[in-house]
Amino acid sequence: MIKKQEDKNKVIAYLKRLPETPLGYKLQIEKIRNVRSVNQNNYYWGVVIKMLGDEIGYLPEEMHNALQIKFLSTHLDKLPSVKSTKKLSTKEFEEYLSKIRQWASEQGTFLPLPNEICNYE
């Protein structure tokens, strides 16, 4: 994680010291994001997945996979792709949960909000 100019200078110095190779190097830089919180994860598995799985008759992993396919599927180059919930930011994960609650409500299943739960696992 690079935060200060001093850290940036160290990275640049390191890169300059790398020996030359026929194919070169690949450097990947990503912005650090807040991923889903522990509370969001507990609510998802302990309330959302449990309640919907019990209602539909799916095991937890089956319910998780079904929701990912329904709400996180995209098509890249005409190929289906499902985004992992582990890579969602806290905001993206809340949007995902909101879509699930809306869909469940339309199916006749009420999913309480996190602040409406006394204790979830």
N, C-alpha and C positions, 0 to 999 in steps of 0.2 A: 504494500500500500504506500503510495507516494503522496505525501501531504505538504512537505516543505521544500523550498528551493534547494536546500542542502541534500535532500533525498533525490531530487531530480538530477542534481549534479553528480551524485554517486552512480546513478543509473547510466548517465551519459558516459562517465569515465569507464564503467564496466563494459559498455557496448564497444567503446573504442579499443579496449584490450582484447576483444574476441579475435581469435585467429581467422584468417581468411579460409573459406572453404569453397569448393567448386560450385555448390548449389546455394550458398549463402545461408541466411537465417530467417526465421519467421518470428515476428514479434507481435503479440496480441495484447492490446490494451483495452480494458473494459472499465466503464464507470461503475463504481461500487454502489449498489442499491440496497435498500432495506428489503430483505425478503420477509415473507409472511412471519408473523409473530408466533411465539409459543402458544399464547392464548387463542389466536385464530386457529392454529392447528388443533388444539385441544377441543375447541368448539366444533370444528369441522368433523373430526373423527368421533367425538363423544356425543354430539347432538345431531348434526346434519346427517352424517353417514349412518349412524345407529338408527335414528328414527325412520329415515327413508328405507334403509335396508330391511328393517323389521316390517315396515308397511308393505314393501314390494316382495320381500322374500329373498333378497340378495344377501350374500355374505359381504362383510365390509369392503374387501378388495374389489369384488364385483361391482358394488355400488359406486365406489370411487372411480373405477374405470368407466362405467356407464356415464357418470356425470362429466368426466373429462372429455369423453367423446362428444357428448351433447353440447357442452358449453365452451370447450377449449380447442375444438377442431378447426383447422385451417387447411387450405389447399395451396401448396407451393408447386408450381410447374405441373399442375393437374394431379399431383400426388397428395393423398391425405396425410396430414401431420397433426399430432395432438401435443399441445404444450403441457409441460410438466407443472403441477401445482407447486413443486419445490422451487421453481424459478420465478414465481410470481412475486411482485413487490407487495407490500402490505396493502397498498391501494388497489392493485390489480386483484389481489385475493379477496378483498371486501367486495369488489365488483362481481367477481365470480360467485361469492356467497349470496349476494343480492339477487343475481339471476336465478340461482337455485331456489331461493326462498319464494321468488315470484312464480316460478314454474310449479313448485310443490303446492303453492296456494291454489293455482289454477287446476291442479289435480285433486284438490280437496284435502291436502295435508298441510296443517299449520306447523311451521318451524319457528320456534321462538327466537327472538333476537338474543345475542349474547348477554345483554343487560337484563333480560327477562329470565335468565337461568340462575338458580341459586348455586348449583354445584355441577360442573360437567367435568368429565374425565378426559 
